[in-house]
């Protein structure tokens, strides 16, 4: 398998039942901010992201594989700690 060094497009993970437009602020070019999301209290205040959603448009990348590996290792370590 071949991996490219590019970075896939990404933004904060949107909580289930909510829309991207209600959760993720837009930058001055109309694109989604990468690392900020609204607090959810009806104001325009933001907070840093905790989880992200990555686009798969450019195939397997080093970034997407490391993120996937991190999730796998976390789930394995959590299951071993129970």
Helices and strands as residue ranges (DSSP letters): E 10-12, H 20-23, E 36-38, E 46-48, E 52-54, H 62-80
